[in-house]
Amino acid sequence: MQAIIRSSVVVFVSVVLLRLFVMDSFIVRGDSMAPTVLNYDYVFINKLAYRFGNEPKRGDLVVLANQNTKQKHIIKRVIALPKERIVIENGGVRIKESRDENGVVLQEEYLTLPNTPAVGVIYINLDPQEYFVLGDNRQISIDSRVLGPINKWEIKGKVFLVIQFTRFWLKLF
């Protein structure tokens, strides 16, 4: 009996420590990341992914803490990295660096829904700790186009697993 109690305590403490320091989970509310992540999907994040010198990479799915939306946490895709310049026009994203004035059009194979072109042209220059994030469903996404660039400290973690209950599907990232 003591072994069962001791094992239960160890499991409980381990789960609590994992949830506090290593990983977390969220239920997605909304379709701003469709078709990659759907409404009511369950996502798991790695809280340690960007600690200890690791930086977010272009294309990473991240969960952000944001006080500017009615939802406490939002999920978005990292599009541009610190110190980059971004031009959004005609539904496309162009990344400019100092050595390439014309920039490179971002190839976004994950976008399957038609993009709504931005009204006019949007120019953004990112500071050393800023990232530009967008939803995969650009037509309805509230993202850096509205909220502005995000700081690294706003990123709560990198998505590593999505469970889609509507399709009984698992996606690993």
Stockholm file with secondary structure:
# STOCKHOLM 1.0

chainA/1-173         MQAIIRSSVVVFVSVVLLRLFVMDSFIVRGDSMAPTVLNYDYVFINKLAYRFGNEPKRGDLVVLANQNTKQKHIIKRVIALPKERIVIENGGVRIKESRDENGVVLQEEYLTLPNTPAVGVIYINLDPQEYFVLGDNRQISIDSRVLGPINKWEIKGKVFLVIQFTRFWLKLF
#=GR chainA/1-173 SS CHHHHHHHHHHHHHHHHIIIIIEEEEECCSSTTTTTSCTTCEEEEETTTTCTTCCCCTTCEEEEECSSSSSSEEEEEEEECTTCEEEEETTEEEEEETTEEEEEECCCTTCCSCCCCCSSCEEEECCTTEEEEECSSTTTCCSHHHHCCEEGGGEEEEEEEEEETTTTEEEEC
#=GC SS_cons         CHHHHHHHHHHHHHHHHIIIIIEEEEECCSSTTTTTSCTTCEEEEETTTTCTTCCCCTTCEEEEECSSSSSSEEEEEEEECTTCEEEEETTEEEEEETTEEEEEECCCTTCCSCCCCCSSCEEEECCTTEEEEECSSTTTCCSHHHHCCEEGGGEEEEEEEEEETTTTEEEEC
//
